[in-house]
Amino acid sequence: MNKEEQNGRFAFTRTNYILFIIGLVAIALGFILMSGPSSSLTHFEPDIFSFRRIKLAPSISFLGYVFLIFSILYKKKTK
């Protein structure tokens, strides 16, 4: 492949962008799952220690970030 052909190609393919969007959605979902009412000075909210907010949501967000890295590094195998 000569230099002119390389200049016309994009760094990312459609697959990379789709994987990137999936990662962004996973991160957003994790942050949405983390949100909710918090404790105040007058009322204690026990939901802040629920499984959803302590374990599930951060795990989904973390996997979303890993998926973002994967989507950036992904390169289709060529023959």
PyMOL Python script that loads the backbone (N, CA, C, O; Angstrom):
from pymol import cmd

cmd.read_pdbstr("""\
ATOM      1  N   MET A   1       0.846  -1.162   0.000  1.00  0.00           N
ATOM      2  CA  MET A   1       0.000   0.000   0.000  1.00  0.00           C
ATOM      3  C   MET A   1       0.902   1.239   0.000  1.00  0.00           C
ATOM      4  O   MET A   1       1.773   1.373   0.859  1.00  0.00           O
ATOM      5  N   ASN A   2       0.696   2.124  -0.944  1.00  0.00           N
ATOM      6  CA  ASN A   2       1.542   3.305  -1.021  1.00  0.00           C
ATOM      7  C   ASN A   2       1.023   4.415  -0.097  1.00  0.00           C
ATOM      8  O   ASN A   2      -0.012   4.274   0.554  1.00  0.00           O
ATOM      9  N   LYS A   3       1.775   5.519  -0.063  1.00  0.00           N
ATOM     10  CA  LYS A   3       1.457   6.592   0.871  1.00  0.00           C
ATOM     11  C   LYS A   3       0.127   7.265   0.560  1.00  0.00           C
ATOM     12  O   LYS A   3      -0.574   7.676   1.484  1.00  0.00           O
ATOM     13  N   GLU A   4      -0.241   7.390  -0.705  1.00  0.00           N
ATOM     14  CA  GLU A   4      -1.508   8.020  -1.077  1.00  0.00           C
ATOM     15  C   GLU A   4      -2.703   7.199  -0.591  1.00  0.00           C
ATOM     16  O   GLU A   4      -3.694   7.765  -0.132  1.00  0.00           O
ATOM     17  N   GLU A   5      -2.618   5.881  -0.689  1.00  0.00           N
ATOM     18  CA  GLU A   5      -3.703   5.024  -0.216  1.00  0.00           C
ATOM     19  C   GLU A   5      -3.822   5.069   1.300  1.00  0.00           C
ATOM     20  O   GLU A   5      -4.931   5.007   1.831  1.00  0.00           O
ATOM     21  N   GLN A   6      -2.712   5.175   2.000  1.00  0.00           N
ATOM     22  CA  GLN A   6      -2.743   5.243   3.453  1.00  0.00           C
ATOM     23  C   GLN A   6      -3.359   6.544   3.944  1.00  0.00           C
ATOM     24  O   GLN A   6      -4.035   6.554   4.973  1.00  0.00           O
ATOM     25  N   ASN A   7      -3.141   7.641   3.228  1.00  0.00           N
ATOM     26  CA  ASN A   7      -3.701   8.933   3.641  1.00  0.00           C
ATOM     27  C   ASN A   7      -5.216   8.955   3.503  1.00  0.00           C
ATOM     28  O   ASN A   7      -5.878   9.682   4.242  1.00  0.00           O
ATOM     29  N   GLY A   8      -5.788   8.183   2.582  1.00  0.00           N
ATOM     30  CA  GLY A   8      -7.221   8.162   2.369  1.00  0.00           C
ATOM     31  C   GLY A   8      -7.968   7.284   3.359  1.00  0.00           C
ATOM     32  O   GLY A   8      -9.195   7.354   3.430  1.00  0.00           O
ATOM     33  N   ARG A   9      -7.270   6.465   4.120  1.00  0.00           N
ATOM     34  CA  ARG A   9      -7.925   5.563   5.079  1.00  0.00           C
ATOM     35  C   ARG A   9      -8.077   6.233   6.425  1.00  0.00           C
ATOM     36  O   ARG A   9      -7.238   7.034   6.838  1.00  0.00           O
ATOM     37  N   PHE A  10      -9.155   5.896   7.103  1.00  0.00           N
ATOM     38  CA  PHE A  10      -9.387   6.408   8.458  1.00  0.00           C
ATOM     39  C   PHE A  10      -8.679   5.524   9.467  1.00  0.00           C
ATOM     40  O   PHE A  10      -8.409   4.353   9.202  1.00  0.00           O
ATOM     41  N   ALA A  11      -8.381   6.096  10.629  1.00  0.00           N
ATOM     42  CA  ALA A  11      -7.713   5.334  11.683  1.00  0.00           C
ATOM     43  C   ALA A  11      -8.646   4.277  12.268  1.00  0.00           C
ATOM     44  O   ALA A  11      -8.211   3.181  12.619  1.00  0.00           O
ATOM     45  N   PHE A  12      -9.954   4.620  12.371  1.00  0.00           N
ATOM     46  CA  PHE A  12     -10.929   3.699  12.935  1.00  0.00           C
ATOM     47  C   PHE A  12     -11.929   3.278  11.873  1.00  0.00           C
ATOM     48  O   PHE A  12     -12.260   4.037  10.962  1.00  0.00           O
ATOM     49  N   THR A  13     -12.396   2.056  12.014  1.00  0.00           N
ATOM     50  CA  THR A  13     -13.422   1.549  11.107  1.00  0.00           C
ATOM     51  C   THR A  13     -14.792   1.701  11.771  1.00  0.00           C
ATOM     52  O   THR A  13     -14.897   2.145  12.914  1.00  0.00           O
ATOM     53  N   ARG A  14     -15.812   1.334  11.050  1.00  0.00           N
ATOM     54  CA  ARG A  14     -17.170   1.406  11.596  1.00  0.00           C
ATOM     55  C   ARG A  14     -17.304   0.526  12.842  1.00  0.00           C
ATOM     56  O   ARG A  14     -17.994   0.882  13.798  1.00  0.00           O
ATOM     57  N   THR A  15     -16.634  -0.625  12.812  1.00  0.00           N
ATOM     58  CA  THR A  15     -16.669  -1.539  13.957  1.00  0.00           C
ATOM     59  C   THR A  15     -16.108  -0.867  15.207  1.00  0.00           C
ATOM     60  O   THR A  15     -16.662  -1.019  16.296  1.00  0.00           O
ATOM     61  N   ASN A  16     -15.008  -0.121  15.055  1.00  0.00           N
ATOM     62  CA  ASN A  16     -14.434   0.585  16.200  1.00  0.00           C
ATOM     63  C   ASN A  16     -15.433   1.576  16.789  1.00  0.00           C
ATOM     64  O   ASN A  16     -15.567   1.670  18.010  1.00  0.00           O
ATOM     65  N   TYR A  17     -16.128   2.308  15.939  1.00  0.00           N
ATOM     66  CA  TYR A  17     -17.087   3.292  16.433  1.00  0.00           C
ATOM     67  C   TYR A  17     -18.274   2.623  17.126  1.00  0.00           C
ATOM     68  O   TYR A  17     -18.766   3.132  18.132  1.00  0.00           O
ATOM     69  N   ILE A  18     -18.731   1.503  16.605  1.00  0.00           N
ATOM     70  CA  ILE A  18     -19.835   0.779  17.246  1.00  0.00           C
ATOM     71  C   ILE A  18     -19.408   0.266  18.613  1.00  0.00           C
ATOM     72  O   ILE A  18     -20.157   0.395  19.582  1.00  0.00           O
ATOM     73  N   LEU A  19     -18.218  -0.313  18.704  1.00  0.00           N
ATOM     74  CA  LEU A  19     -17.706  -0.794  19.986  1.00  0.00           C
ATOM     75  C   LEU A  19     -17.519   0.361  20.964  1.00  0.00           C
ATOM     76  O   LEU A  19     -17.781   0.212  22.158  1.00  0.00           O
ATOM     77  N   PHE A  20     -17.069   1.507  20.468  1.00  0.00           N
ATOM     78  CA  PHE A  20     -16.881   2.686  21.306  1.00  0.00           C
ATOM     79  C   PHE A  20     -18.211   3.162  21.876  1.00  0.00           C
ATOM     80  O   PHE A  20     -18.291   3.504  23.056  1.00  0.00           O
ATOM     81  N   ILE A  21     -19.244   3.187  21.059  1.00  0.00           N
ATOM     82  CA  ILE A  21     -20.567   3.612  21.520  1.00  0.00           C
ATOM     83  C   ILE A  21     -21.115   2.643  22.559  1.00  0.00           C
ATOM     84  O   ILE A  21     -21.733   3.069  23.535  1.00  0.00           O
ATOM     85  N   ILE A  22     -20.898   1.355  22.365  1.00  0.00           N
ATOM     86  CA  ILE A  22     -21.338   0.361  23.345  1.00  0.00           C
ATOM     87  C   ILE A  22     -20.642   0.604  24.686  1.00  0.00           C
ATOM     88  O   ILE A  22     -21.275   0.521  25.738  1.00  0.00           O
ATOM     89  N   GLY A  23     -19.345   0.903  24.651  1.00  0.00           N
ATOM     90  CA  GLY A  23     -18.617   1.209  25.883  1.00  0.00           C
ATOM     91  C   GLY A  23     -19.149   2.449  26.573  1.00  0.00           C
ATOM     92  O   GLY A  23     -19.280   2.469  27.797  1.00  0.00           O
ATOM     93  N   LEU A  24     -19.461   3.495  25.795  1.00  0.00           N
ATOM     94  CA  LEU A  24     -20.021   4.718  26.380  1.00  0.00           C
ATOM     95  C   LEU A  24     -21.378   4.460  27.026  1.00  0.00           C
ATOM     96  O   LEU A  24     -21.678   4.996  28.092  1.00  0.00           O
ATOM     97  N   VAL A  25     -22.193   3.639  26.376  1.00  0.00           N
ATOM     98  CA  VAL A  25     -23.509   3.308  26.933  1.00  0.00           C
ATOM     99  C   VAL A  25     -23.353   2.530  28.242  1.00  0.00           C
ATOM    100  O   VAL A  25     -24.099   2.761  29.193  1.00  0.00           O
ATOM    101  N   ALA A  26     -22.390   1.612  28.292  1.00  0.00           N
ATOM    102  CA  ALA A  26     -22.155   0.843  29.517  1.00  0.00           C
ATOM    103  C   ALA A  26     -21.718   1.763  30.655  1.00  0.00           C
ATOM    104  O   ALA A  26     -22.164   1.597  31.791  1.00  0.00           O
ATOM    105  N   ILE A  27     -20.851   2.731  30.359  1.00  0.00           N
ATOM    106  CA  ILE A  27     -20.409   3.670  31.391  1.00  0.00           C
ATOM    107  C   ILE A  27     -21.586   4.508  31.880  1.00  0.00           C
ATOM    108  O   ILE A  27     -21.764   4.695  33.083  1.00  0.00           O
ATOM    109  N   ALA A  28     -22.380   5.007  30.951  1.00  0.00           N
ATOM    110  CA  ALA A  28     -23.546   5.813  31.333  1.00  0.00           C
ATOM    111  C   ALA A  28     -24.521   4.991  32.171  1.00  0.00           C
ATOM    112  O   ALA A  28     -25.062   5.492  33.156  1.00  0.00           O
ATOM    113  N   LEU A  29     -24.750   3.736  31.790  1.00  0.00           N
ATOM    114  CA  LEU A  29     -25.641   2.860  32.551  1.00  0.00           C
ATOM    115  C   LEU A  29     -25.116   2.659  33.972  1.00  0.00           C
ATOM    116  O   LEU A  29     -25.889   2.684  34.930  1.00  0.00           O
ATOM    117  N   GLY A  30     -23.807   2.461  34.109  1.00  0.00           N
ATOM    118  CA  GLY A  30     -23.222   2.300  35.437  1.00  0.00           C
ATOM    119  C   GLY A  30     -23.429   3.525  36.307  1.00  0.00           C
ATOM    120  O   GLY A  30     -23.752   3.405  37.488  1.00  0.00           O
ATOM    121  N   PHE A  31     -23.242   4.714  35.722  1.00  0.00           N
ATOM    122  CA  PHE A  31     -23.435   5.937  36.502  1.00  0.00           C
ATOM    123  C   PHE A  31     -24.906   6.160  36.837  1.00  0.00           C
ATOM    124  O   PHE A  31     -25.226   6.669  37.912  1.00  0.00           O
ATOM    125  N   ILE A  32     -25.786   5.791  35.944  1.00  0.00           N
ATOM    126  CA  ILE A  32     -27.224   5.910  36.229  1.00  0.00           C
ATOM    127  C   ILE A  32     -27.615   4.968  37.364  1.00  0.00           C
ATOM    128  O   ILE A  32     -28.399   5.336  38.238  1.00  0.00           O
ATOM    129  N   LEU A  33     -27.068   3.754  37.349  1.00  0.00           N
ATOM    130  CA  LEU A  33     -27.365   2.803  38.422  1.00  0.00           C
ATOM    131  C   LEU A  33     -26.808   3.264  39.770  1.00  0.00           C
ATOM    132  O   LEU A  33     -27.359   2.919  40.815  1.00  0.00           O
ATOM    133  N   MET A  34     -25.723   4.038  39.755  1.00  0.00           N
ATOM    134  CA  MET A  34     -25.147   4.544  41.003  1.00  0.00           C
ATOM    135  C   MET A  34     -25.961   5.680  41.597  1.00  0.00           C
ATOM    136  O   MET A  34     -25.883   5.936  42.798  1.00  0.00           O
ATOM    137  N   SER A  35     -26.731   6.357  40.781  1.00  0.00           N
ATOM    138  CA  SER A  35     -27.452   7.530  41.276  1.00  0.00           C
ATOM    139  C   SER A  35     -28.651   7.127  42.119  1.00  0.00           C
ATOM    140  O   SER A  35     -29.103   5.983  42.079  1.00  0.00           O
ATOM    141  N   GLY A  36     -29.139   8.057  42.856  1.00  0.00           N
ATOM    142  CA  GLY A  36     -30.299   7.826  43.701  1.00  0.00           C
ATOM    143  C   GLY A  36     -30.256   8.726  44.898  1.00  0.00           C
ATOM    144  O   GLY A  36     -29.365   9.569  45.011  1.00  0.00           O
ATOM    145  N   PRO A  37     -31.203   8.566  45.800  1.00  0.00           N
ATOM    146  CA  PRO A  37     -31.221   9.446  46.969  1.00  0.00           C
ATOM    147  C   PRO A  37     -30.025   9.169  47.879  1.00  0.00           C
ATOM    148  O   PRO A  37     -29.580   8.030  48.020  1.00  0.00           O
ATOM    149  N   SER A  38     -29.525  10.223  48.482  1.00  0.00           N
ATOM    150  CA  SER A  38     -28.412  10.063  49.414  1.00  0.00           C
ATOM    151  C   SER A  38     -28.876  10.431  50.813  1.00  0.00           C
ATOM    152  O   SER A  38     -29.964  10.975  50.999  1.00  0.00           O
ATOM    153  N   SER A  39     -28.056  10.136  51.770  1.00  0.00           N
ATOM    154  CA  SER A  39     -28.398  10.439  53.156  1.00  0.00           C
ATOM    155  C   SER A  39     -28.304  11.942  53.402  1.00  0.00           C
ATOM    156  O   SER A  39     -27.496  12.634  52.783  1.00  0.00           O
ATOM    157  N   SER A  40     -29.111  12.419  54.282  1.00  0.00           N
ATOM    158  CA  SER A  40     -29.035  13.818  54.705  1.00  0.00           C
ATOM    159  C   SER A  40     -28.809  13.853  56.206  1.00  0.00           C
ATOM    160  O   SER A  40     -28.723  12.810  56.855  1.00  0.00           O
ATOM    161  N   LEU A  41     -28.716  15.040  56.747  1.00  0.00           N
ATOM    162  CA  LEU A  41     -28.478  15.161  58.180  1.00  0.00           C
ATOM    163  C   LEU A  41     -29.674  14.712  59.009  1.00  0.00           C
ATOM    164  O   LEU A  41     -29.515  14.293  60.156  1.00  0.00           O
ATOM    165  N   THR A  42     -30.864  14.798  58.436  1.00  0.00           N
ATOM    166  CA  THR A  42     -32.064  14.457  59.202  1.00  0.00           C
ATOM    167  C   THR A  42     -32.597  13.055  58.921  1.00  0.00           C
ATOM    168  O   THR A  42     -33.390  12.525  59.700  1.00  0.00           O
ATOM    169  N   HIS A  43     -32.172  12.458  57.823  1.00  0.00           N
ATOM    170  CA  HIS A  43     -32.737  11.168  57.439  1.00  0.00           C
ATOM    171  C   HIS A  43     -31.640  10.276  56.860  1.00  0.00           C
ATOM    172  O   HIS A  43     -30.908  10.695  55.963  1.00  0.00           O
ATOM    173  N   PHE A  44     -31.524   9.052  57.369  1.00  0.00           N
ATOM    174  CA  PHE A  44     -30.555   8.085  56.848  1.00  0.00           C
ATOM    175  C   PHE A  44     -31.212   7.250  55.766  1.00  0.00           C
ATOM    176  O   PHE A  44     -32.302   6.712  55.961  1.00  0.00           O
ATOM    177  N   GLU A  45     -30.551   7.145  54.634  1.00  0.00           N
ATOM    178  CA  GLU A  45     -31.061   6.363  53.511  1.00  0.00           C
ATOM    179  C   GLU A  45     -30.225   5.078  53.396  1.00  0.00           C
ATOM    180  O   GLU A  45     -29.086   5.136  52.933  1.00  0.00           O
ATOM    181  N   PRO A  46     -30.766   3.918  53.807  1.00  0.00           N
ATOM    182  CA  PRO A  46     -29.982   2.678  53.766  1.00  0.00           C
ATOM    183  C   PRO A  46     -29.707   2.175  52.346  1.00  0.00           C
ATOM    184  O   PRO A  46     -28.884   1.281  52.152  1.00  0.00           O
ATOM    185  N   ASP A  47     -30.387   2.741  51.367  1.00  0.00           N
ATOM    186  CA  ASP A  47     -30.195   2.307  49.979  1.00  0.00           C
ATOM    187  C   ASP A  47     -28.800   2.649  49.447  1.00  0.00           C
ATOM    188  O   ASP A  47     -28.383   2.110  48.422  1.00  0.00           O
ATOM    189  N   ILE A  48     -28.073   3.541  50.135  1.00  0.00           N
ATOM    190  CA  ILE A  48     -26.742   3.884  49.638  1.00  0.00           C
ATOM    191  C   ILE A  48     -25.771   2.709  49.751  1.00  0.00           C
ATOM    192  O   ILE A  48     -24.722   2.704  49.108  1.00  0.00           O
ATOM    193  N   PHE A  49     -26.116   1.726  50.558  1.00  0.00           N
ATOM    194  CA  PHE A  49     -25.270   0.543  50.714  1.00  0.00           C
ATOM    195  C   PHE A  49     -25.846  -0.680  50.001  1.00  0.00           C
ATOM    196  O   PHE A  49     -25.499  -1.809  50.350  1.00  0.00           O
ATOM    197  N   SER A  50     -26.706  -0.484  49.024  1.00  0.00           N
ATOM    198  CA  SER A  50     -27.320  -1.615  48.324  1.00  0.00           C
ATOM    199  C   SER A  50     -26.318  -2.251  47.347  1.00  0.00           C
ATOM    200  O   SER A  50     -25.331  -1.631  46.952  1.00  0.00           O
ATOM    201  N   PHE A  51     -26.596  -3.473  46.982  1.00  0.00           N
ATOM    202  CA  PHE A  51     -25.754  -4.209  46.029  1.00  0.00           C
ATOM    203  C   PHE A  51     -25.634  -3.455  44.708  1.00  0.00           C
ATOM    204  O   PHE A  51     -24.563  -3.413  44.103  1.00  0.00           O
ATOM    205  N   ARG A  52     -26.729  -2.867  44.272  1.00  0.00           N
ATOM    206  CA  ARG A  52     -26.749  -2.152  42.988  1.00  0.00           C
ATOM    207  C   ARG A  52     -25.775  -0.992  42.988  1.00  0.00           C
ATOM    208  O   ARG A  52     -25.066  -0.785  42.003  1.00  0.00           O
ATOM    209  N   ARG A  53     -25.725  -0.234  44.065  1.00  0.00           N
ATOM    210  CA  ARG A  53     -24.902   0.972  44.104  1.00  0.00           C
ATOM    211  C   ARG A  53     -23.454   0.710  44.504  1.00  0.00           C
ATOM    212  O   ARG A  53     -22.569   1.496  44.164  1.00  0.00           O
ATOM    213  N   ILE A  54     -23.205  -0.373  45.215  1.00  0.00           N
ATOM    214  CA  ILE A  54     -21.855  -0.641  45.709  1.00  0.00           C
ATOM    215  C   ILE A  54     -21.084  -1.600  44.803  1.00  0.00           C
ATOM    216  O   ILE A  54     -19.879  -1.425  44.622  1.00  0.00           O
ATOM    217  N   LYS A  55     -21.730  -2.587  44.241  1.00  0.00           N
ATOM    218  CA  LYS A  55     -21.029  -3.614  43.460  1.00  0.00           C
ATOM    219  C   LYS A  55     -21.382  -3.596  41.973  1.00  0.00           C
ATOM    220  O   LYS A  55     -20.488  -3.580  41.127  1.00  0.00           O
ATOM    221  N   LEU A  56     -22.660  -3.599  41.653  1.00  0.00           N
ATOM    222  CA  LEU A  56     -23.097  -3.747  40.263  1.00  0.00           C
ATOM    223  C   LEU A  56     -22.732  -2.537  39.402  1.00  0.00           C
ATOM    224  O   LEU A  56     -22.118  -2.694  38.347  1.00  0.00           O
ATOM    225  N   ALA A  57     -23.096  -1.354  39.833  1.00  0.00           N
ATOM    226  CA  ALA A  57     -22.880  -0.153  39.030  1.00  0.00           C
ATOM    227  C   ALA A  57     -21.389   0.135  38.778  1.00  0.00           C
ATOM    228  O   ALA A  57     -21.018   0.412  37.637  1.00  0.00           O
ATOM    229  N   PRO A  58     -20.527   0.079  39.800  1.00  0.00           N
ATOM    230  CA  PRO A  58     -19.105   0.298  39.509  1.00  0.00           C
ATOM    231  C   PRO A  58     -18.511  -0.779  38.600  1.00  0.00           C
ATOM    232  O   PRO A  58     -17.623  -0.490  37.798  1.00  0.00           O
ATOM    233  N   SER A  59     -18.992  -2.007  38.719  1.00  0.00           N
ATOM    234  CA  SER A  59     -18.489  -3.077  37.847  1.00  0.00           C
ATOM    235  C   SER A  59     -18.872  -2.825  36.402  1.00  0.00           C
ATOM    236  O   SER A  59     -18.058  -3.024  35.501  1.00  0.00           O
ATOM    237  N   ILE A  60     -20.104  -2.388  36.169  1.00  0.00           N
ATOM    238  CA  ILE A  60     -20.545  -2.094  34.806  1.00  0.00           C
ATOM    239  C   ILE A  60     -19.757  -0.920  34.238  1.00  0.00           C
ATOM    240  O   ILE A  60     -19.361  -0.946  33.073  1.00  0.00           O
ATOM    241  N   SER A  61     -19.525   0.109  35.050  1.00  0.00           N
ATOM    242  CA  SER A  61     -18.745   1.256  34.590  1.00  0.00           C
ATOM    243  C   SER A  61     -17.308   0.842  34.264  1.00  0.00           C
ATOM    244  O   SER A  61     -16.758   1.250  33.241  1.00  0.00           O
ATOM    245  N   PHE A  62     -16.714   0.042  35.124  1.00  0.00           N
ATOM    246  CA  PHE A  62     -15.344  -0.415  34.877  1.00  0.00           C
ATOM    247  C   PHE A  62     -15.258  -1.220  33.586  1.00  0.00           C
ATOM    248  O   PHE A  62     -14.345  -1.013  32.787  1.00  0.00           O
ATOM    249  N   LEU A  63     -16.198  -2.133  33.377  1.00  0.00           N
ATOM    250  CA  LEU A  63     -16.201  -2.913  32.140  1.00  0.00           C
ATOM    251  C   LEU A  63     -16.416  -2.017  30.923  1.00  0.00           C
ATOM    252  O   LEU A  63     -15.881  -2.290  29.849  1.00  0.00           O
ATOM    253  N   GLY A  64     -17.192  -0.955  31.086  1.00  0.00           N
ATOM    254  CA  GLY A  64     -17.369   0.005  30.000  1.00  0.00           C
ATOM    255  C   GLY A  64     -16.058   0.677  29.628  1.00  0.00           C
ATOM    256  O   GLY A  64     -15.757   0.845  28.446  1.00  0.00           O
ATOM    257  N   TYR A  65     -15.273   1.063  30.637  1.00  0.00           N
ATOM    258  CA  TYR A  65     -13.970   1.670  30.365  1.00  0.00           C
ATOM    259  C   TYR A  65     -13.019   0.678  29.696  1.00  0.00           C
ATOM    260  O   TYR A  65     -12.280   1.045  28.782  1.00  0.00           O
ATOM    261  N   VAL A  66     -13.036  -0.563  30.144  1.00  0.00           N
ATOM    262  CA  VAL A  66     -12.210  -1.594  29.503  1.00  0.00           C
ATOM    263  C   VAL A  66     -12.644  -1.783  28.053  1.00  0.00           C
ATOM    264  O   VAL A  66     -11.809  -1.950  27.164  1.00  0.00           O
ATOM    265  N   PHE A  67     -13.941  -1.754  27.825  1.00  0.00           N
ATOM    266  CA  PHE A  67     -14.477  -1.900  26.473  1.00  0.00           C
ATOM    267  C   PHE A  67     -14.069  -0.721  25.597  1.00  0.00           C
ATOM    268  O   PHE A  67     -13.817  -0.904  24.406  1.00  0.00           O
ATOM    269  N   LEU A  68     -13.998   0.484  26.160  1.00  0.00           N
ATOM    270  CA  LEU A  68     -13.528   1.642  25.401  1.00  0.00           C
ATOM    271  C   LEU A  68     -12.087   1.451  24.948  1.00  0.00           C
ATOM    272  O   LEU A  68     -11.752   1.726  23.796  1.00  0.00           O
ATOM    273  N   ILE A  69     -11.246   0.984  25.845  1.00  0.00           N
ATOM    274  CA  ILE A  69      -9.848   0.738  25.490  1.00  0.00           C
ATOM    275  C   ILE A  69      -9.765  -0.320  24.397  1.00  0.00           C
ATOM    276  O   ILE A  69      -9.008  -0.176  23.436  1.00  0.00           O
ATOM    277  N   PHE A  70     -10.547  -1.380  24.551  1.00  0.00           N
ATOM    278  CA  PHE A  70     -10.565  -2.429  23.539  1.00  0.00           C
ATOM    279  C   PHE A  70     -11.021  -1.881  22.187  1.00  0.00           C
ATOM    280  O   PHE A  70     -10.463  -2.244  21.152  1.00  0.00           O
ATOM    281  N   SER A  71     -12.032  -1.010  22.192  1.00  0.00           N
ATOM    282  CA  SER A  71     -12.549  -0.480  20.925  1.00  0.00           C
ATOM    283  C   SER A  71     -11.522   0.394  20.229  1.00  0.00           C
ATOM    284  O   SER A  71     -11.496   0.448  18.999  1.00  0.00           O
ATOM    285  N   ILE A  72     -10.684   1.072  20.979  1.00  0.00           N
ATOM    286  CA  ILE A  72      -9.647   1.900  20.379  1.00  0.00           C
ATOM    287  C   ILE A  72      -8.528   1.034  19.810  1.00  0.00           C
ATOM    288  O   ILE A  72      -7.990   1.336  18.744  1.00  0.00           O
ATOM    289  N   LEU A  73      -8.176  -0.030  20.507  1.00  0.00           N
ATOM    290  CA  LEU A  73      -7.059  -0.881  20.086  1.00  0.00           C
ATOM    291  C   LEU A  73      -7.453  -1.941  19.070  1.00  0.00           C
ATOM    292  O   LEU A  73      -6.580  -2.560  18.463  1.00  0.00           O
ATOM    293  N   TYR A  74      -8.740  -2.164  18.872  1.00  0.00           N
ATOM    294  CA  TYR A  74      -9.212  -3.217  17.973  1.00  0.00           C
ATOM    295  C   TYR A  74      -8.828  -2.910  16.539  1.00  0.00           C
ATOM    296  O   TYR A  74      -9.053  -1.806  16.044  1.00  0.00           O
ATOM    297  N   LYS A  75      -8.248  -3.895  15.882  1.00  0.00           N
ATOM    298  CA  LYS A  75      -7.904  -3.754  14.476  1.00  0.00           C
ATOM    299  C   LYS A  75      -8.285  -5.045  13.766  1.00  0.00           C
ATOM    300  O   LYS A  75      -7.891  -6.137  14.175  1.00  0.00           O
ATOM    301  N   LYS A  76      -9.047  -4.899  12.710  1.00  0.00           N
ATOM    302  CA  LYS A  76      -9.503  -6.061  11.964  1.00  0.00           C
ATOM    303  C   LYS A  76      -8.307  -6.751  11.309  1.00  0.00           C
ATOM    304  O   LYS A  76      -7.424  -6.103  10.747  1.00  0.00           O
ATOM    305  N   LYS A  77      -8.304  -8.063  11.397  1.00  0.00           N
ATOM    306  CA  LYS A  77      -7.217  -8.832  10.775  1.00  0.00           C
ATOM    307  C   LYS A  77      -7.370  -8.800   9.266  1.00  0.00           C
ATOM    308  O   LYS A  77      -8.456  -9.037   8.736  1.00  0.00           O
ATOM    309  N   THR A  78      -6.289  -8.510   8.586  1.00  0.00           N
ATOM    310  CA  THR A  78      -6.305  -8.498   7.119  1.00  0.00           C
ATOM    311  C   THR A  78      -5.497  -9.668   6.608  1.00  0.00           C
ATOM    312  O   THR A  78      -4.610 -10.190   7.284  1.00  0.00           O
ATOM    313  N   LYS A  79      -5.824 -10.055   5.420  1.00  0.00           N
ATOM    314  CA  LYS A  79      -5.127 -11.198   4.820  1.00  0.00           C
ATOM    315  C   LYS A  79      -3.782 -10.817   4.297  1.00  0.00           C
ATOM    316  O   LYS A  79      -3.066 -11.662   3.761  1.00  0.00           O
TER     317      LYS A  79
END
""", "prot")
cmd.dss("prot")
cmd.show_as("cartoon", "prot")
cmd.util.cbc("prot")
cmd.orient("prot")
